[in-house]
Amino acid sequence: MKNYSYNPTDENALHLLKSDLIGRKQDIMQFLTLLSHMEDDCYSIALNGEWGSGKTFFIKQVKLLLDAKNPHSRISDDLRQAITKVTPHGFSIPESYTTVYYDAWINDSHNDPILSLIYATMTSDQSEFIPEKSRSLSDTAAAIASAISGRDVSTLLQQVKGSDTFAHLRSSDEIHSLVKEFIDQLIHEHGNRLVFFIDELDRCKPDYSIQFLERIKHYFDDNRITFVFAVSLSQLQWTVKSYYGSEFNATRYLDKFFDFRISLRSIDHESFLRQQLNIGHDFIFDRVCIETVKYFNFSIREVERYGRMMKIAGSAIQKYSRGFSDDNAKVFALYYVVPIMLALQMYDIELYNKFIVGLDPSPMTDILLSPNIGLQTHLLFSNQETYDSEKQITDRLGRVYSILFSKLSGQNHREVTIGKMTFDHSTRRCVEEIASMLSPQLDYQFE
């Protein structure tokens, strides 16, 4: 079984830049333009998107473009050239930005966010922590650890510590000075700005998230720094409320930390499904899948999962029939209903449960009435019936839904004819088997 999941590696980030599968290349370039106009002060940007929406890919693509332009970054020449080739001709990218990626979720077990961020900076492949400067950076980092913790040196920095020359320093002003010294050494002769990409802060424990925001705001207030937080603001607001109380104004609180709030646009679902998952327009089943993904506005992660299930389900559906035949009802249900059932399982299990017990046909009727699907409406009516309105089609789809999912649909193995289709107990059983992903007709060995 092929896994279509996309991990946010440099290679995959570059691939998405080249192909623009999800339609965000223009947004990335516009974001770089915004960064280039933030050089007069310390700025903080909240890049807002729900979980799975592609925030990590977005910031890693921005980081790649900045690193490729900075001659002092530590990426390979091959990767630098490949990134340069995908940059639009004539587009200006800042050439002197040093970048650091920090996954807050991985590090939220650390005792202090400042030490954690400094450690991540010093050990980052893209940082300017190079051998000839390791001693001065280590000394400064160790001094910061001593000033914050009151110990000889934080265990977090044991592997890079230097002499504890500032162990007696404890005041906030002194820590601030040490952080400034660390930043001076980090970007000296290698650029004029440091960009921190902070990921997954909204997934951290509330106390760590709050401490991170407040301490970074206080100690990293340097006009040569830009912070880019890739977060779900709705989740981060919940984190703030869980820390300070449900009546606390989380929105206004976060305004203290973010100078700009930018929301990621929805991805180009159709392009991603067609190019990455090879789901196109030639097959009715594929068209229903595309419209279903749009209807539920799935994230990148959800589209990947859904695409994998559709590949499996599609293998069984094609075994039942290559097209409409004498068993129109079964093929109609498999082509048009199964993709919606599988999407509902992912989107909201309560809505799915309502759907399969006959309480809510709206997802089915809303999706199938999309003009992009090309619904075989003639199957819903006999040769003697005429139809010329959307309401007639909606009513007939409602009857199909009731036959498939009402409580009476499975009783007595009765047959019910709607238009040119005859439904019976085996129709529903077939739909349920494939939607469960346990039908004996399913083929899990797909490429």
N, C-alpha and C positions, 0 to 999 in steps of 0.2 A: 504494500500500500504506500503510495507516495504521500509524503507529508508536505503540504503546501505552506506550512507555517513559515513566516518570515522573521528571523531574528535580526535585531538591529546592529549587525556587524558593519564594518566599513565597506566591505564588498557589496552587501545588500543595499546599503545607503547609496553607494555609487550607482548601482544598477537602477534604483528608483530615480535617481537624477537623470541618468541616460534615457530611460524609457518613459519617464513621467507617467507611470502606470496609474497613479492616483490623482494626477492633475494638480500637483502642488508646487511644481518648479517655479512658476511665476510668483507664488506667495513667498517662496524661499528667497528669491532675488529681491523682492520688495522688503523683506525683513532685513536683508543685508544692507539695503539702502537706509533703512531706519537706524540700524546700528552705526552706520557711518556718520550720522548726524547727532550722535550721542557721545561727543568727545570733550565736552566742556564741564562735566560734572560726574558724580557717581550716580548711575542710573540702575533701576531695577524694573524688569519687565516680567509680567505674568503671562505666559503663553498658555491660554486656557483651552482645555479639551478633555472630554470624558475618557475614562480608562479604555485603552484599546484604540483610540482615535488616531494614533500615529505621531504623538508628541515626541517620543524618543527618536523616531526616524527623522523628524523635522529638525530637531536641534543637532543631531549628529550630521545631517547633511549641511547645515549652516556651518558647523565646526569644520567639516572637511574642506569646504570652500575657503574658509579663513586660513586654515593650516596650509593649504596648497599655495596660497598667495604669499604667505610669510616665508622668506627664504631660510629663516632660522628654525622653523618647525622640524620635528624629527620624523616626518613621514618619509616613506621610500620614494625614490625618484620616479619609479614606475607609477605609483599611485598618484603622485603629484601631477605627472603628465596626463594621466587619465582624467583626473578631476578638472584640470585646466581645459581639456578638450570639450567638456560638457558645459562650460561657462559660455553664456551667450556672447557673441562677438560685440565688442565695444562696451560691455558691461563693466563698471568699475567696482572692484572689491578692495576693501582696506588691506594694505600690505604689511601692516605692522602690529597685528593683534596676536597676542599670546593667549591660547585657549586652554581651559581645563574642564573636563567633564566629571561631575560628581553625582554618584547615585546615593541619595540620602537614605533610601530604604535599606540598602545593604549595610550602611554605616550607623544606623540609629541605635545600635547597642553600645556605641562609644560614649564615654562619659561627657565629653565636651565637644560641641560642634566646631569650635574654632580649631582645636587640635586635629579633629577629624578632617576638616577641610584642608588644613595645611599639610597633613600627612598625605591626603589624596593628591594634592598639588605636587608634592615632591616626588611621588612615586608614579605619577601619570606619564605615559609614553609621550604625551604631547607637551609636557611641561618643559621648562628651561632648566631643570635640575640636572646639569651636566657634570661629569666627573670633576673638572677643574674648579667648579664652584661648590662642590658638595660640602666642603668643610664650613664655609661661611654660612651657607643656608642651614646646615645642621646646627651650628652654634646658635643661630638666631631662633630656629624652631625650638631647640631645647630650652632656650631662655624663656620663650613664650609659654612653653609647657610648665616650667618652673613657676613663672609668675602667676599662672592661672591655678595650678593645682596645689602649690605650696610644698610639693615634694621635690626631690632632686631633679626628677624628669619624669614625664608621663610615660607609662609603659607603652603607650601608643607610638612613641617616637624612639624607643630603645635602639632600634636598628640603625637610626640615622643621627643619634644624639652626638653632641660635641661637648666641650667643657661647659659646666654649669656656671657661667660667669655672672649670670643675673639672678641667682637664686634668691637674693634678698629683695627683689622688686615685687611688689604686690599690688600697687594702685592701678586703677582703671587707666589713668593717663599713661602710665609706664607700659602697660600691656598694649595700648593703642600705638605707642611709639615703636614697640617691638614689631607689631604687625606691619606697620609702615616700612620698617627696615626690611622685613621679609619681602614685601612687595617690591621695594626698591631693588633688592638683589635679584629677584626673580625676573624682572623685565628689563634690567639694565643692559643696554646695548642690543636688545633683541626685540625692540618694539616700543610703542608708547602707550599701549593699552592692554589690560588684562580682562578677558571675558570668561566668567564662570557660568557654565551651563549646569544648573541644579535640577536634577530629575527625581521624580517619585517622592517629593516631600509630603504630598498629600496621603501617602501610604504609611508614613511613619507614626510612631506612638505620639499621642498629643503633646506630652511634655517635651519630647525631643524636637518636634516641629516648631513649637512656640519658642523654645530656647534657641533654636537655629535662627529663626527670623530676628529675634530681638538681639542676640549677641552679634550676629553678622552685621546687622544694621548699625550697631554701635561701634564695633571694632574695625569694620572694613569700609568705613565711610571715607573713601579715597576717590578723588576725581579722575583717576586713571582706571577705574574699575566699572564694568557693566555686569550685572547679574541677570541671567535669563532663567526664570523658574518655569519648568514645564510641569504644569499642575492641572488638576481638576479643581476649579475654584469652588464648586459646590461641595466637593469632598473636603477641601481645606477649610471652608467655613464651618462644616460640621465638626472638624477637628478642633477648631477654635472654641466652638460652643461647648464641646465636651470637656474642654479644659477650664473655661471661665464660667460656664453655666449657660443653660438654654436661652435665657433672656438677654444674654450678652450680644451687642451689635457687632457681629463678626465681619460684616462688610466694611464698616467704617474702620474697624481695627486693622484689616488687611490693607486699607488705603494708606496706612502709615508706611507700608513696606514696598508697595508697588507704584511706580511712577506711571506705568502704562499697563493696560490690560488688553491683550490681543487674543481673539478667539479664532481657533482653527476652523476653516470652512470644512464642510462635508467633503469626503473624498469622491472621486469620479468612480462610482461603483461599477458602471458598465465597462469602462476601460480596464479596470483591474480584473474583473471577471473574464473578460474576453481574452486579454493578453496573458495574464498570469495563470488563470485557471482553465483556459481554453473552453469557456462557456460562451457561445455565440448566439446568433439569431436564426440559424437554419432549422433548429428543432424547437417545437412548441414548448417542450419541457424547459429548454434553456431560456426562452423568452419569459416564461413565468418566473424562473429563478431570478432573472435580472430585475424584473419589476417588483418582486417580493423583497429583495435586498433594498431597493430604493424606498419602498413603502415603509419598512422598519428602520431605515436610515442606519444600517449596520456599520459598526466601526471596521477598521482594517482587520483586526483580530477576529471579529465575528464573521466577516466575509470569508476569511481563510477557513474557519471551521465549517461554515455553511457550505462552501464550495467543495470541501472534502466529502461531506455527507451527500451532496447532490451527485457527485461522481459515483458514489456507491449506489444510491437509489436509482440513478439513471441506468446503471448496468442491468438492474432487474426489470425496469420498465421496458427497456428495449427487447428483453426476452419475451415479455408478454405480447408485444405487438410492435411492428415497425410503423404502424399507422392505424388509422381508424378502419375497422372491419366490422364483422358481424357482432363483435362484443364491444360495441361503442361505449357502453356505460362504464365498463372497467377501464378502458383506455382513457376516457374523459376524466374519470376520477384520479387516475394515476398521473396524467399529464398536468392537470389543473389544480388538484387539491393537495396531493402529497407534498409538493414544495412549500405550500403555505403551512401545512401542519408541522413540518420540520423546522421552519423558521419560527413559528410560535413557541415551540419547545425551547428555543434559544432565547427568544425575546422576553417572554413572560409566561411562566408555567401556569399562573392562574388564568390568563387569557386562553392558553392552550386547553386547560381543563374545561373551561366554559365552552370552547369551540367544539370539542369532541363529544360533549353531551347535548349538543343541539341548542345551546342558549344564546349564541352570538355568531351569526353568519357574516358580520360586516367585514372582517379581514378578507374573506373569500370574494364577496361581491365587489368590494372596493378595488381589489387587485385585478380581478378578471375583467373588469369593465375598462381597464386602461387600454387605449387604442394601440399601444405598442405590442400588446400580446397577440392580437389577431384571433380573438375567441371564435371558435367554430359555432357560431350562434345557430346555424341551421340544424345542428343536432338537437337543440333544445325544443324544436317544434316539428310536428309531423308535416307531411306534404300538404295536408288539408288546412293547416293553420297558417295564418298570416301574422306578421309582427312588424311594427315600424316605429317602435319607441323603446327608449332605454328602460322605462319602467316595466315593460313586458319582459324584457330580458332579465332584469333584476328579480322580478317575481318568479321567473322560471328557474333562475339560479337558486333562489330561496327554496324552491321545491326540491331541487337536487340535494341541497344541503340537508333538508329535513329528512329525506329518504336515507341519506348516508349516516346521519348522526342523531336522529331522534330516538327516544327510548323504544319506539315501536318498530324501528327499522330492522332489528334483528329477529323479530318474532315470526314464528311459523314459516320461516324461509320464503316468505311471500315475494312475488314479483310485482314490481311497479314500473309501468312504462311512462316515460316522459319524453315527448318528441320522438326521436328515432333511437332512443336508448331504453334498455330494459335493465333495471337494477334488481338485484336479489341479495341474499345473505352473503354469497361468495364475493360480491363486489366490495362490501364493507370489510370482509375478512382480509381480502387482498390489500386494501388500502392500509389497514391496521398493521399487517405484517411488515410492509415496506417502511411505514413510518416508524415502526419500532426498531428498524435496522437489524432485524433478526430473521427476515424472510429467507428461506432456502434458495431463493432466486438471486440473492445478492452476491455480487462478486467483489471481494475485498482486495483482490490483487490487480489494482489498476495503476496505471502510470500517470 
